[in-house]
Amino acid sequence: MKITVEIVKENKDGSAVAKVDFDKEGLEMLVQEGLLSIIRRHIEQDENAREGMKLRKSLEKKAGGAKRVVKKNK
C-alpha cells in the first residue's frame, strides 16, 4: 500500500496546498476509513440528539409540562 503526502505550498493563514499520491490499495483504505469516520460521527450525533431529547422531556415533565415560549421581535 502506498500513500504519500507532499506539501506543495504553505499559506500565510496556516493552511497548505498538498499533493496526495496513492496506489489502488491506498485508495481503498482512504475510502474505507473516510466512510467509517462519517458513520461514527453520525452515530455520535444521533446519540447526542437522543440524550438531548430525553433531557428536554425530563425537564418539561419536572416543570409540569410547561413549554418555553419565545417571542420574536419584528
N, C-alpha and C positions, 0 to 999 in steps of 0.2 A: 504494500500500500504506500502511496506517495501523496503527501500534501505539503506544499511549501508556500510560504507567505513572504513576499518581498515588499518592503515599504518603498514606494516609488517617489512619494513627495510628502513631507511633513508640513502641515498648515499652521499658521500663526495661532489659530484657536485651539490647538492641541489635537485636532483630528488629523487623519492621514489618508492618502490615496495608496491602496495596496493592490498588488497583483497576486492572485491566488492560483496556483497550478496544482493539478491533481490528476491521478490516473482513475481508471474505472472503479477500482476498489475504494479509493479515497472519496470519489463522488458518492458512492453507495453509503459509505459511513457518514458523510456530511449530511446527506438527505435523511438517513435514519435518525441520527442524533437530533437534527432540526425538528423532525416530526415528533419525536419523543418529548422534546422540550416544549413544543406547543401543546401537546396533550397534557403534560404535567401542569403547565401554567393554567390551562383551562380547568382542570380538576381542582386545583388550589383555589381559583377564583370562585368556582361553584361552591366549594366547601365554605369559603368565607361568606358568600351570599346567603347560604343556608343558615349559618350561625347568626348572621345579622338579622335574618327574618325571625329566628327563634327568640333572639334578644328583644326585638321590637314587639313581638306578640306578648312576651312576658311582661314588658314594661307597660303595654296597653292594658293588660289584664290587671296589673297592680294599680293602675290609675283608674280602674273602674270602667274600662272600655272607652275612656275619653280619647279623642284623637286631636292632634295638634292642627290648628287652622292657621295658615299663613296668608296674610293679605298682601297682594301685590300693589305697589304704588304705580299709578299711571301718569 
